[in-house]
Amino acid sequence: MLFTRPRGTQDVLPSDVESHLFLENAARRIFNLFGFFEMRAPIIESAALFARSLGSVTDVVEKQMFIIKKEDGDIALRPEGTAGVVRAYVENGLDKSFPSGKFFYIGPMFRGERPQKGRLRQFHHIGCESISGAMPAVDIEVILLLDMLMKEIGLGDYQLKINTIGCEQDKLNISKVLYEFLSGKRESLCDDCQRRLDKNVFRVLDCKKNSCKAIAKEAVNRINVCGRCKAHFDAVVAELDRAGINYIIDPLLVRGLDYYTRTVFELTHPNLSSGQDAIGAGGRYDNLVSEISGGKIDKGAVGFALGVERLLLCLNRAGEIKCPQVVVAYQDASLLHIVIDIARQVRAKGISCDYDLRHRSLKAQMRRAGKLGAKYVIIIGEQEASSGSFTLKEMSGSKQITGLSRENLLDKISLKS
Ligand code: HAM
């Protein structure tokens, strides 16, 4: 092989596209039901936007961004969608033109991670951002939407973990408490956590190693959020209870991006291995819009993103390709003008139609029609062409109708398709 795809990327082949479309269409349907508008921000953004939004000492910014060096500032392939949506919201004054502040996006994201099953360097997000304010109603609506979407795509058996990490002041207080406690246990933490301790102490709570988990559990017993953040969280989970949504409150859930405040959540699914079992995640970010707008717009927001490839691993859908319904087979190249005309008429009826462009033998064309999975073949020989009557072959059996006029031919196909 002279060239192969870059590590950690996938070719979404025709048989996989249908599965992507299945998810995308379901998502569009549900987002529309909740009054969200689709947005398509660029795939490249200034690298500084992500450093500012996600935090310069997060794994994503520190280690995983694909950077393109440019004289007028580094450009990054977007590792996630939130920062770009918020940037576009501020830059285009969407706070005025879209007062609901509810947007969704579907598209590729890029992270230079070590590839493995369910972890890619180019993957796709189905995500949304509800830049709608500080009320618990915003968190609740986003989670209700997520629940409806998961049920719609047949993954209603997902698990929702939820937690609150408090407001900016709480986060500062908590990081102090965590640092004091965890510094005393430094020697017992893994090498990664020893580094995290000094850079971003919250990340120690994320560690998957059992020894660190035990210490993290002790640590979270010492932290608390303020009364207002607690009341916010209580209001969110009370509504989830009323709506019959199952969740687990996980005090160790902190999320790896800096912009989160208050509510954070993660979705897992039993069909995925425990290392890469998050099929989606999200939360509230109350200060990002203000930060990106230089203090001009102060709006709290909540959003989530689902990893499309991980959803597909859970769903395990058999790939399906849409075959042309009708193939026109013809005896020789001199009949091409009739073929083109008939194909035009069939397509005008909304029926997919294909014909061989290489003028091969009728036998070869019939074989090709079989391989393509066509339902019908219209056969045009010299005789049919001169008499204006055609033959229609049904591929599933050996049924063949001869002597059909053009009108009858088109009616027959329309009726059966
Ligand atoms: P995130 O947790 O970084 O959140 O990504 C969301 C989901 O994307 C993950 O749960 C996972 O399913 C999928 N994902 C992440 N990295 C990879 C990868 N390398 N390969 C395959 N799938 C992956 C965010 O990106 C936030 N922007 C979510 C959000 C929106 N928060 C508020 N609004």
Boltz pocket constraint, residues with backbone or C-beta under 6 A from the ligand:
constraints:
  - pocket:
      binder: B
      contacts: [[A, 79], [A, 80], [A, 81], [A, 82], [A, 111], [A, 113], [A, 118], [A, 119], [A, 120], [A, 121], [A, 123], [A, 124], [A, 125], [A, 127], [A, 128], [A, 129], [A, 267], [A, 278], [A, 279], [A, 280], [A, 281], [A, 282], [A, 283], [A, 284], [A, 302], [A, 303], [A, 304], [A, 305], [A, 306], [A, 307], [A, 308], [A, 309], [A, 310]]
      max_distance: 6.0
